[in-house]
Amino acid sequence: MEIQDLRNQLERRKGQKMQVEKDLQNLQISIRQQTRELHRFEQAKEIIRTVGMKTQEQLSFHISDITSLALEAVFADPYELLVQFVKRRDKSECDLLFKRNEVEMDPLTASGVGAVDVSSFALRIASWSMMNPKTRPTIILDEPMKHLSVDNQPAASEMIKELSQKLGLQFIIITHENALTTWADKTFEVGIKKGISYLK
């Protein structure tokens, strides 16, 4: 009876051993598959990182180029716009800085508001030009360049005209500044009588 019990135990142990070997084989297959998947994931992550960096470089160049050209067209001693992508809280964020004579500064605290007006206008155009598909080629601006000095408004008007021609973009501008209409194709003077707007 003892020999039979020993044989039964041996058979059970053989079965357990076979099951452990089978489980081990399955685990090894799973580890190989997961290692391959991890490798593919790391490759995909590197591709995404590279594409992201290239996209940021192109965005940086496009935004800073258009904005710097606009500032250069309006001001005798213009700022250059710097676009810097930084990582904060595991997210990419974009910092915009002005640069002049190798000095970088925050546009909102270190420059005149006229430069900020021109920059915000140019950023809007850069944003529109990157849209795909683009909206209709018409942008309505309400009191653009309102903080820009009167001396610089004719240059801003010329810059708007050049952008309109180069981009095939129509600007409809509402303004109280006559100097800003210097290069306009058409102007309409609007008055108000008894609360109703009319063309003069």
Long-range contacts (C-beta under 8 A, 24 or more apart in sequence): 52-92, 56-85, 56-92, 59-83, 59-94, 59-130, 60-84, 60-85, 62-126, 62-129, 62-130, 63-123, 63-126, 66-122, 66-123, 66-125, 66-126, 66-129, 67-119, 67-122, 67-123, 67-126, 69-122, 70-118, 70-119, 70-121, 70-122, 70-125, 70-159, 70-163, 71-115, 71-118, 71-119, 71-122, 73-155, 73-156, 73-158, 73-159, 73-162, 74-118, 74-148, 74-152, 74-155, 74-156, 74-159, 75-115, 75-118, 75-152, 75-155, 78-115, 79-107, 79-111, 79-115, 79-119, 81-119, 81-122, 96-123, 112-147, 113-147, 114-145, 114-147, 114-148, 114-149, 114-152, 116-147, 117-144, 117-145, 117-146, 117-147, 117-148, 118-145, 118-148, 118-156, 121-145, 121-160, 125-163, 125-167, 125-169, 128-169, 129-167, 137-167, 137-168, 137-169, 137-170, 138-169, 138-170, 138-171, 138-172, 139-169, 139-170, 139-171, 139-172, 140-171, 140-172, 140-173, 140-174, 141-171, 141-172, 141-173, 141-174, 142-174, 143-174, 143-175, 143-176, 144-173, 144-175, 144-180, 145-175, 145-177, 145-180, 146-175, 146-177, 148-180, 150-177, 150-179, 153-177, 153-179, 153-180, 153-182, 154-179, 154-182, 154-183, 156-180, 157-181, 157-182, 157-183, 157-184, 158-182, 158-183
